């Protein structure tokens, strides 16, 4: 697995699979992070699918971030991802993305896809710094607001073009 260098602002976390007792902390992060958060029933419905996985980042005994993703034949699709507001810009999200990237393989799943709201500029910038690129616009994707979604993609083969050290240096510079 790749390791992400630490910086003075980096909080070291342990990334592991999500378990049922993590749900209250995950829900609290979800509600603190999004204007239109998922409810517990939505989390449970998604996580009951055999191809969906939840992971959490914990610092000590505290959950400080989470990610829900779906496994497909040749890609991983991120469905939900957030870091606790108190731990943002400290490398938690970067470590979770690094963990997800470590699951990619040139022989099987070689890319990560996700959708981000057009108004979520901070998230768009974070993903760009992490090596994702915008590949499509999906008009009126979000039913709650009618706003567009940007489809973003991280491709393992294309990530070779920008060395990880350069990505980490840029991420630290902008606090991602």
N, C-alpha and C positions, 0 to 999 in steps of 0.2 A: 504494500500500500504506500502511496506517496505521502510524504509528510509536508506539512505547510510550515515554513519557518515562523518563529514567534517574533513579535514586535512588542514594544513597550505597552501598547494598548491591547495586546491579544490576551484573551481569556482562554486557557486550555480547557477543553471539554472532552468528555468521553462520549462517543457516538455509539448508540446501541439500538436494538429493535425496541419498538414501543410495546408496552404491555398494558393491560386493562387499568391497572392502578395509576398509570400516568395520565389518564383522561382528565381529571380535574385541572391539573397544571397546564395541559395542552389546551383545554378549552379557555382557560384564563389568558393564555398567550394569544390564542385566536381572537378573542374578544377585545384584547388590548391592541391588536394589530390591524384589524380590518373594520371598515365601516359596515360591511355586510358579511358578518362572520358565519361560518358553518355552525350548526347546532350539534349537540351530541349524537342525535339520531343520524345525521348526515355522515359524521365520522364513522359510526358503527356500521352503517349501510355500506360505505366504501371499503372499510377494512375487512368486512365479511367476504368480499370477493377474493377468490383464490389467487388472483394475480396482483393484488394490492398489498403494499407493505408500508408500515409506519416506522419511522425511526425518530429518536429523540437525542438531543445533546444535553448532557447533564454536567453540571459543575458541582462537585461534591454530591449532595443529596438533592439538589435543586434542578429541575428541568428548565433549561434556558432557551431551547429551540426545538422545533420539530419539523418533520417533512413527511408527507404522504406521497407515495409514487406507485405507478402502475407498470408492471413488466409486460412488454410486448415482444414479439419474435426478434425484432432487430433494433429496438429502442426502449428507453425508459422514459415514461411520461410523468413529470412532476405535477401533482394535482393541487397540493397545498404545502406552503412552506413559510415559516415565520420564526423570528427570533424575539425573545422577550425585549420590550422597549429598553429596559435597564442595561441590556447586554449588547445592544446594537453598536456597530462600528468597532467591535472588539475581536473580530475574526471568527465568531461562532458560525455565521453563515458560510464563510469561506471553508471552514473545516468540514461542515456538512456537505457542501458541494464536492470537496476533495474526496470524501468518503464515497459519494455517489459515483464520481468519475472513476474511482478505483474498481468499481463493479463492471466497467465497460471492458470490451474485448474486441479486437479487430476481427475475430472469427464469428462473433455472435452479435450481441448488443453493442453497437458502436456509436450510439448517439443518445443525447438527452434532449427531450422536447418539453416545452412548457408554454403556457399562455400567461400574459401579463396585461393588466388594464392599461389603456392608453394614458390614463391620468397618473399612473404610478411611476413617475419619472425616476425616483430613487431606486426602485426595483429594476427598472430597465437598465440603469447605469450599473448597478451591482452585477447583473447578469452579463453585461457587455464586458466589464472588467474581468469577469471570471471566464471569458472565452466564448460566450454565447453570441450569436448574431441573429438579428431580426430577419425572418424569412417570409413572413406573410402578415397581412392585416385581415382580421375576420370582423366584418362589419356587424355592429349591434350584437355582439356575442353575449354580453352580460345583460341578462333579463332584468336585473334589479335596477339598472341605470340606463340601459340601452347603449352603453359606450362600447367602443371597439376594443378588440383584443389584438395584441401583437403576438404572433407565434414566434418563439425564439428557439434556437437550436444550438446545441454543443455537439460537435462531431469529433470523435477521437482522432481520426486521420488529419483533420484540419488543425487540431490543437498543437500538432508538431510544429506548425508554422511560427508560433509564438512560444518561446521557452517559458516554463513555469516560473522561473526566477523573475522574468520580466513582468508576468502577470501579477505575481505577489508584490513586486515593488510598486506597480501602479495601484494595486488594491490598498496597500498601506498608505500611499500618498493621498488617496482620496477617502481613507477611513472605511473602506469596504471590508 
